[in-house]
Amino acid sequence: MKTIGKPFKVVAIAMTVLGVSIAGCKKDKDKATAQNDPSITSFSPAEAAIGNTVVISGKNFSQEKAENKVKFNGVAAVVSEAKTTELSVKVPEGAGNGKITVTVNDITATSATDFKVNASAPRVSGFDPAKGAAGVEVTITGERFSNQSKAFFGTLPATTTFVNTTTLKAVVPADVLTAKIRVTNGNLEALSAIDFIAPPRITGLSVDRAEEGQVITITGVNFSDNRENIEVAFGGGVATSAEIESCNSTAIVVKAPVAGKDGKIGVTANGLFVQSVNEFKYKATITEFSPKSGPKGTLVSLKGKRLGVGASIEINGIPATSFPYRAPDQTEIRFHIPTHASVVGDKIKLKSNNLEYLTAEPFVVTNVWKKLRDAVAGQYYEKGFMYVQNNEIFVGLGKNATGGLNNTYAKYSIANNTWSTPVAIPTIVTPRYDVSYATLGNRVFVIGGLISANSYKRDVDYLDLGDNTWRDAGLLPDNSGGGVAFVINNTLYAGLGNGAGARKIYQFDNTNLNWSEGEIVDLRSAGFINNSCFVLDNNAYIGHGKDVANNMKKAFFSFSGSGTTGPVADAKVVTDGAASFSYNGKGYVKAVHDLYEYNPTNDEWKLINSTDAIYVNYLTVVNNRIFGIGYNGEVYEYIP
C-alpha cells in the first residue's frame, strides 16, 4: 500500500504547484489586460438638459467614434468627437439620472457619480465665427440664457453680453486656447458641441539652425492633431505633408524642407496663421571636395548645399582670397589653396552665416614642409650624426649651443612626437663635429670629424643596433672632417672632406673592420668639403661643397664604387653643408630654405619648394615619410 501511495502524493503535489503557476499566469494576464481597459475619471457638466453636450474624460477610449458605446443610465448616446482620453456626446432623449457607461471592445467603464438630467440647464446650440483671435466678438446661440449667464472659452472667462434667452455676445479673451465654449447660469452650465478654434501660437523651436531634412520640433499651442489641418512654411518655403512627421495641439515635428528658406517659420493651423518671433536659418552642408591634395595654389571645388552667398574659406587659419566661381544656387564654391607659408594642409573650414563647418577629411597640401614640433630647450646638435631605428630618429655628437662638443645623443619618437632626455655616449667615442655617418646593416658608423678648428680626426666608431653597444672600427687612412659617407652595393664608403684625404674615397671591409688605402676621384669641379650626398640605384651622387679657399660649388658627380666618377648636371645654386635624401628614385638637396630635386632619368635639377622658410640640418626617410630636423630639435615633415 505504501508503494502505491507515494505516486499519488507526488501527483497531488505537482498538480498543486501547477495550479499555483496557472493561477499566477492568469493574474499577470488579467493585470496586463486591466491596464488597457477603458475607465472614466470625470464628466462635465455634472447635470444638463436633453440635447446638451457632455465631455467624458478618462483613458483607453477609441479614437474611432463608432467604437465607443456610451449610455446615460442605460440610454445610448451619440459620440460627436472621440480621443483616447476624451469623448464628446449629447444627452440622449429618454435619458434619466444615473451612471454614465462607456464600452470599448466589450469592456465597460462606469462613472463613479450619477449624471443628472436638468431641464433648466442652458444649452449651447452653436456659435459664430467658429475661429478667431483675442478681441473678436462671438455670437453664441442656444436656449435658456439669462442676464446672469457667463461665457467661457475653455477655462478663460469672456466679457459676456446678454442679448436674449437664445443669444449671448462674448469677446474672445487673451491667451485663448482651442476649446469648447462653456456657458453658465449659476451652478448650471452648457458646453458647445465643437471647439472654438483659437489661432496658433509658437512658443519655441528646438533649434534655430538646421540642415535640410533635419528634424525640428515647433512648440506652442492651438495646433492640431490632424496633419491635414497643419501647414508649416520655412521663410516661405512650404514643407510637404511627408516632411511633417507628427503633430498635436502643442507640438509639430517637421523636417526642415528642401524648399525652405532662411526666415521666420510660419504655421497655419486650422486655417489660422502665425509666425515665429525669431528667424530660422539653414545650415550649410558640405558633401565633397576635390581634389583631395595638391600644392599651394591648387584650385579646389567644394560642393554641398546652402554654402552661402558670401561664405569664406580657410585652411590652417589662412583665408582663401581667390574664388573663381560661386554657384548661384550655393551648391559649389571654387577657390585656390592659399600660398601663405603657414598653409601645410588641414581640414577646409567654411564660414557661412556666422557658423563654421569643417570638411570630414583634410586637404593634403603637397610640396610643403609641415612643422611637427617646436625646438627643445637646451637641445642642440650641430653637424653631428643621425640614424633611424624602430621608427625613431636619433641625433648625437656635434657642437652644442655654446660651441662646445656634445657627448650625448637624443631620440625623437615619431609616434609620440617627443624627444627623449639626452643619453651619454660612452667615452670610447671621442666627442667631435663635422662627422660623416652612414648605416650598414645593423651598424651605425660615425667617421672622422673635428674636435676643434683644423684639428681633424681619423676615428671610426660604430653603434651595434643589435646590443646597443658602441665599438671601435679602427681609423681612416687619413684625417677627414666634413666629408661624406654612404652605402652602395652593401658596401660602406667614406672620404673627401677637409684633411689629408680630401680628394679620396675609401672602401670599408665590414668583416675585418679595416679600410682600403683609398682612391683619388675626379671631383669634376665639385667641392670636397661639406658636400651633399644621396644614393640612387647603387650610385652615390656627390656635389656642392667648397674647396680649401672656401669657394662654394654647384657641380655634382656620380660614384659607382669602381673609383671612377661620371658627370652629372650642375645643381641650380652654389652651397655647402646642405642636407640631402633620396625618395622614390630621385635625389633632394635642402639648400638653406630652398628644396631642389634631381631626376637621374633626364639628368635634370629643378627647384620644387622655395616658399617655406625653414632650415633643417638632418634629413631622413622613415616609412615613406620625409623628416627634417633642426639643430635645436625642431621637427618638420615634407609632404611631397
Buried (B, 14 or more C-beta within 10 A) or exposed (E): EEEEEEEEEEEEEEEEEEEEEEEEEEEEEEEEEEEEEBBBEEBBBBBBBBBBBBBBBBBBBBEEBEEBBBBBBEBEBEBEBBEEEEBBBBBBEEBEEBBBBBBBEEBEBEBEEBBBBBEEBBBBBEBEEBBBEBEBEBBBBBBBBEEEBBBBBBEBEBEBBBEEBEEBBBBBBEEBBBBBBBBBBEEBBBBBBBBBBBBBBBEEBEEEBBBBEBEBBBBBBBBBEEEEBBBBBBBEBBBEEEBBEEBEBEBBBBBBBEBBBBBBBBBBBBEBEBBBEEEBBBBBBBEEBEEEBBBBEBEBBBBBBBBBEEBBBBBBEBEBEEEEEBEEEBBBBBBBBBBBBEBBBBBBBBBBBEEEBEBEEBBBBBBBBBBBBEBBEEBBBBBBBBBBBEEBBBBBBBBBEEEEBBBBBBBBEBEEEEBEEBEEBEEEBBBBBBBBBBBBEEBBBBBBBBBEEEEBBBBBBBBEBEEEEBBEBBBBBBBBBBBBBBBBEEBBBBBBBBBBBBBBBBBBEBEEBBBBEBBEBBBBBBBBBBBBBBBBEEBBBBBBBBBEEEEBBBBBBBBBBEBEBEEBBBBBBBBBBBBBBBBEEBBBBBBEBBBBBBBBEEEEBEEBBEBBEBEBBBBBBBEEBBBBBBBBBBBBBBBB
